Amino acid sequence: MCKYATDITRKINAEFLRKLPFGDTRDFEDVRRGLIAETPDLAIRNESGQSVWEMQPYYEMYAANAEAPETVNPSFWRGERLNTIAGLFEVTDGIWQVRGYDAANLTLVRSNSGYIVIDTLGSVETARAAMDLAYRHLGRKPVVAVLLTHSHVDHYGGVEGVVSAADVKSGAVPLIAPDKYTEATVRENVFVGPAMHRRAAYQFGMLLPRGPEGRVGIGLGKEISCGRISMVFPNKVIRETGERLTIDGVDFVFQMTPDAEAPAEMCIHLPQFKALCMAELINSTLHNILPFRGALARSAKLWARHIQEALQLFGDQTEALFITHHWPRWGRDRIAAFLRKQRDLYKFINDQTVRRMNRGQTMIEIAEELELPEGLGREWSNRGYYGHLNHNIKATYQRYLGWFDANPAHLNALPPEEAGRRYVEFMGGPQEVLRKARECFDKGEYRWVAQVLNHVVFAFPENREARELEAEALEQMAYQSECGTWRNCFLTGALELRSGIRKSAIPQGAGAAGMANLPTELLLDSLAVRVDPAKAEGAAVRLNLHFTDTREDWQWTLEDAVMNCWDRPLRDADADYTLSRAVFNRIACGSITAGEAIASGEVREQGGKGALARMFNVLEDQPDFWFNIVTP
């Protein structure tokens, strides 16, 4: 990395100090309110001694830099200072949070005989460490229930650090989640897991070194933990707004908030505590309508509607508001004002994007021109530290009209490698493009430099000058970025342009243990997305699966390179297989072949010989996680 900011970058960053209310320090008071124990030297390791989470480097970074260094946007620096406080906090009498032990928060609620936990962080190791901190200061009591607010891994991945999967499966401990939680979890983390987790390395800066020239934070927290992800599915599902539960003496009232921040999500009111958990619907930042890692485009209109409904349902009964990232707010009037500002933030994005769409503007044109009104934009909690107004406008456009802007020239454009070659040829060759790009760099036109040199890199990927100059442009864009995900994306792109792909230990999904817990339909569907049409050419298989341990009977078919399944056996199947789901899981994960399982007697085969093997033989191997992004 160059590790310097140009004069133009320093000037742009200085403007943020002028235009934003840095004299407002209320957040710095709130973030420490209720502090019971702070752990600045926090370092969490897995059983092999590998680091999965550290806070000490961030504490040291801010101790060494009271003011924002020239390589970090000062508004983003302020936000990440607030995120750099790890410890145990009291929200209100009987409700506590562990913050700074992962990207998300773990919340404990006192019940008659123990604790009820709301969200479990992103990995088993961080969740276990958070619970140990709570036990040391609050006393060790059993966890009598776990509530998962929504279907994102940083909120459920640590379940087995809080309770055992066996206790959930047996029903000894209720694991409660919103409707459609299981389907949403599997869709994001299994079906498209490889692509999403690779892209997440850019969004969260997982490959970057910590420091003022590298990873400072993600806007929603410091980073993503690298521990073991547990995938345990709920034994109790909440389906309707207004649904009530009493768990070990504690009353809960639920509000369903799907298809906004997550496909499956719920907010929770605790009337005995006059407290409201707004899950991740509310944050101390503008969130993502569509994150860089990929997801279904979310509805800003529904997002605003859900916040308004929470105000109507719980506003006059709430004295403490806590969220699953960042810090709480207190006081009825202040909470209501906070909710209204966030409601109007998402409603403005929706309404003004739609207004301009109907005037014929494209997503790029709208994103370039539209700004928040001052009453929304000067609110610290509305700043784009995690989601950026620019890409949220594009995501809203996509949700309504899709990726195509209706310009026929964009309908069937050339792929990047061929387009790059032709662009460079038209512009006089790579050396001429580089000469002009250096002139533009000196003028501070970093966006254009990155855009034009991307063509050179895709046409001539071995051109080191082009890669280096594009990396320098991306670096300056990162140093100017108020949004943590933009900064991380730019810096990761610069890193890979310079050094190539550096394979490292970052979270890549739930793995074999998570696959074993999948409902059978979702497991079979996860195999269907791996069918290689070349391998399946001409193959036709119709078989039945009889699972002895789960007492399920499934048909599983292959025809025209398409796998289908249904929970009713076929009358005219080619073959029937009797086996346990546990054995099928092992075959699906590749630890044993179908032939080996049959030979060992773990699978009984009736009918067409080798039908089960033929089904697995048409699947491609697990894709290479480290596919190229900034190079062809």
Secondary structure by P-SEA (a helix, b strand, c coil): ccccccaaaaaaaaaaaaccccccaaaaaaaacccccccccbbbbccccccccccaaaaaaaaacccccccccaaaaaaaaaacccbbbbcccccccccccccbbbbbbbcccbbbbccccccaaaaaaaaaaaaaccccccccbbbbccccccccccccccccaaaaaacccccccccaaaaaaaaccccaaaaaaaaaaaaacccccccccccccccccccccccbbbbbbbccccccccbbbbcccbbbbbbbbccccccccbbbbbccccbbbccccccccccccccccccccccaaaaaaaaaaaaacccccccbbbcccccccccaaaaaaaaaaaaaaaaaaaaaaaaaaaacccaaaaaaccccccccccccccccccccaaaaaaaaaaaccccccccccccccccaaaaaaaaaaaaccaaaaaaaaaaaaaacaaaaaaaaaaaaaaacccaaaaaaaaaaaaaaaaaacccaaaaaaaaaaaaaaccccccccccccccaaaaaaccaaaaaaaaaaaccccccccbbbbbbbbbcccbbbbbbbccccbbbbcccccccccbbbbbcaaaaaaaaaccccaaaaaaacccccccccaaaaaaaaacccccccccccccc
